[in-house]
């Protein structure tokens, strides 16, 4: 089976491909993704944005299953922020450097927002919602979560986004310190991908 993914994010492609490999499913980038008109991500939930993207981009690959995701970090002490705005958190707040290095600016803003918050209150979750669509209509959606804690400083040189600040207690590491295999086994994206692949195997779309 082949599923096309609507992203140009190399980190996401690695995560999806790593999780899907054990199922014998080929995850490939949607051809010419960067040249396609962008989907409007104005939904208030991860589910809404994932669906908007999958339905939009599937129109450019007739007959193919197209996968889109919306994912982000929800921090309890911040009322679930940055949430659906995770990727553009710093930019929305006008933070300096956001246009040059979004990940670094987002992480710096998150640390500033949590300054003075103790370990016991720095809980949060990574959320990933996957939407599969064909020819402009959603076929199914899947949600995965990973529970953890926000560190006071970055740890690890791998991963992307908020991974260096997200501590996963069960393994005693940040997401940026995990191997690709470890991350696929415990991450929000890995959990959602496994649900999707189990569904795909049973439904043979």
C-alpha positions as CSV (number, residue, x, y, z in Angstrom):
1,X,0.0,0.0,0.0
2,X,1.1,3.5,-0.7
3,X,0.0,6.6,1.2
4,X,1.0,10.1,0.1
5,X,1.7,12.6,2.9
6,X,0.9,16.2,2.5
7,X,4.0,17.8,4.1
8,X,7.4,19.1,3.3
9,X,8.6,18.7,6.9
10,X,11.5,16.2,6.8
11,X,11.1,15.4,10.5
12,X,7.5,14.4,10.0
13,X,8.3,12.3,7.0
14,X,10.9,10.4,9.0
15,X,8.5,9.8,11.8
16,X,5.7,8.6,9.6
17,X,8.0,6.4,7.5
18,X,9.6,4.8,10.6
19,X,6.3,4.0,12.2
20,X,4.8,2.6,8.9
21,X,7.8,0.5,7.8
22,X,6.9,-2.4,10.1
23,X,3.5,-2.7,8.4
24,X,5.0,-2.8,4.9
25,X,3.3,0.5,4.0
26,X,5.1,2.9,1.8
27,X,4.8,6.6,3.0
28,X,5.8,9.0,0.2
29,X,5.7,12.7,-0.1
30,X,2.9,14.2,-2.1
31,X,4.4,15.1,-5.5
32,X,5.1,18.8,-6.0
33,X,3.7,19.6,-2.6
34,X,5.5,22.9,-2.3
35,X,4.0,24.2,-5.5
36,X,0.4,23.5,-4.6
37,X,-2.0,26.1,-3.2
38,X,-1.9,26.0,0.6
39,X,-4.8,24.7,2.6
40,X,-6.4,27.2,5.0
41,X,-5.8,26.0,8.5
42,X,-8.4,28.0,10.4
43,X,-9.9,25.2,12.4
44,X,-10.1,25.4,16.2
45,X,-9.2,21.8,16.8
46,X,-6.5,19.4,15.6
47,X,-9.2,17.3,14.0
48,X,-10.6,20.2,12.0
49,X,-7.3,21.3,10.6
50,X,-6.1,17.8,9.7
51,X,-9.4,17.2,7.7
52,X,-9.1,20.6,6.0
53,X,-5.6,19.7,4.8
54,X,-6.2,16.1,3.7
55,X,-9.4,17.0,1.7
56,X,-7.7,20.0,0.1
57,X,-4.5,18.2,-1.0
58,X,-6.2,14.9,-2.0
59,X,-7.8,16.9,-4.9
60,X,-4.3,17.1,-6.4
61,X,-3.7,13.4,-6.4
62,X,-6.8,11.8,-8.0
63,X,-7.5,8.3,-6.7
64,X,-4.7,8.3,-4.2
65,X,-5.0,8.1,-0.4
66,X,-3.6,11.4,0.9
67,X,-2.6,11.8,4.6
68,X,-2.4,15.1,6.4
69,X,-1.9,15.7,10.1
70,X,-2.3,18.4,12.6
71,X,-0.2,18.1,15.6
72,X,1.1,20.2,18.5
73,X,1.9,20.6,22.1
74,X,-0.8,21.2,24.8
75,X,0.6,22.5,28.1
76,X,-1.7,22.2,31.1
77,X,-0.3,25.3,32.9
78,X,-1.0,27.3,29.8
79,X,-4.6,26.2,29.4
80,X,-3.7,23.9,26.5
81,X,-1.6,26.4,24.6
82,X,0.1,26.5,22.2
83,X,-2.3,23.8,20.9
84,X,-3.3,24.2,17.2
85,X,-1.0,27.2,17.0
86,X,2.1,25.3,18.0
87,X,4.0,25.7,14.7
88,X,3.4,29.5,14.7
89,X,3.3,30.2,18.4
90,X,6.2,32.7,18.5
91,X,5.2,34.3,15.2
92,X,1.6,35.0,16.5
93,X,3.1,36.7,19.5
94,X,5.5,38.8,17.4
95,X,8.5,37.2,19.1
96,X,11.9,38.2,17.8
97,X,13.6,35.7,15.5
98,X,10.4,33.7,14.7
99,X,10.8,34.4,11.0
100,X,14.4,33.0,11.0
101,X,14.1,29.9,13.2
102,X,10.6,29.1,14.1
103,X,11.5,26.1,16.3
104,X,14.0,28.0,18.4
105,X,11.7,31.0,18.8
106,X,8.8,28.7,19.7
107,X,10.9,26.9,22.3
108,X,12.2,30.1,23.8
109,X,8.7,31.6,24.1
110,X,7.4,28.4,25.8
111,X,10.2,28.6,28.4
112,X,9.4,32.3,29.0
113,X,5.7,31.5,29.5
114,X,6.6,28.7,32.0
115,X,9.2,30.7,33.9
116,X,8.6,30.1,37.6
117,X,6.3,27.1,37.1
118,X,7.4,24.1,39.2
119,X,8.1,20.6,37.8
120,X,4.8,19.2,39.1
121,X,2.8,21.8,37.1
122,X,4.8,21.5,33.9
123,X,2.7,18.6,32.5
124,X,1.5,18.5,29.0
125,X,0.9,16.3,26.0
126,X,1.8,16.0,22.4
127,X,-1.2,15.5,20.2
128,X,-1.4,14.2,16.6
129,X,-4.5,13.8,14.5
130,X,-4.2,12.1,11.2
131,X,-6.8,12.5,8.4
132,X,-6.9,10.3,5.4
133,X,-8.8,11.6,2.3
134,X,-9.3,10.5,-1.3
135,X,-10.6,12.8,-4.0
136,X,-11.5,15.6,-1.7
137,X,-13.4,13.6,1.0
138,X,-12.1,12.4,4.3
139,X,-12.1,8.6,4.7
140,X,-11.1,8.3,8.3
141,X,-9.2,10.1,11.1
142,X,-7.0,8.9,14.0
143,X,-5.7,10.6,17.2
144,X,-2.6,9.8,19.2
145,X,-1.2,11.4,22.4
146,X,2.0,11.2,24.4
147,X,2.0,12.5,28.0
148,X,5.1,14.2,29.4
149,X,6.6,17.2,31.2
150,X,8.1,20.4,29.9
151,X,11.8,20.8,30.8
152,X,13.5,24.0,32.0
153,X,16.1,23.8,29.3
154,X,16.5,21.9,26.0
155,X,17.9,18.3,26.1
156,X,19.2,16.4,23.1
157,X,20.0,17.3,19.5
158,X,17.6,15.1,17.6
159,X,13.9,15.5,16.8
160,X,12.3,18.8,15.8
161,X,9.9,21.4,17.1
162,X,9.4,21.1,20.8
163,X,11.1,17.7,21.1
164,X,14.1,19.0,23.1
165,X,11.8,20.4,25.8
166,X,9.4,17.4,26.1
167,X,10.5,15.0,28.7
168,X,9.0,11.5,28.5
169,X,9.2,10.0,32.0
170,X,8.8,6.3,31.0
171,X,12.1,6.4,29.2
172,X,13.8,9.1,31.2
173,X,14.7,11.2,28.1
174,X,13.4,14.1,26.1
175,X,11.9,13.3,22.7
176,X,15.1,14.9,21.2
177,X,17.2,12.2,22.9
178,X,15.2,9.2,21.5
179,X,16.3,7.1,18.5
180,X,13.9,7.0,15.6
181,X,12.7,3.5,16.7
182,X,12.2,4.6,20.3
183,X,10.3,7.7,19.2
184,X,8.1,5.7,16.8
185,X,7.1,3.4,19.7
186,X,6.0,6.0,22.1
187,X,5.2,9.2,20.3
188,X,1.8,10.8,19.6
189,X,2.5,10.5,15.9
190,X,3.5,6.8,16.2
191,X,0.3,6.1,18.1
192,X,-1.9,7.7,15.5
193,X,0.0,6.1,12.7
194,X,-0.5,2.6,14.2
195,X,-4.2,3.2,14.6
196,X,-4.3,4.3,10.9
197,X,-2.4,1.3,9.7
198,X,-4.5,-1.1,11.7
199,X,-7.6,0.5,10.1
200,X,-6.1,0.4,6.7
201,X,-5.2,-3.3,7.0
202,X,-8.7,-4.1,8.1
203,X,-10.5,-2.0,5.5
204,X,-8.2,-2.4,2.5
205,X,-9.1,1.0,1.1
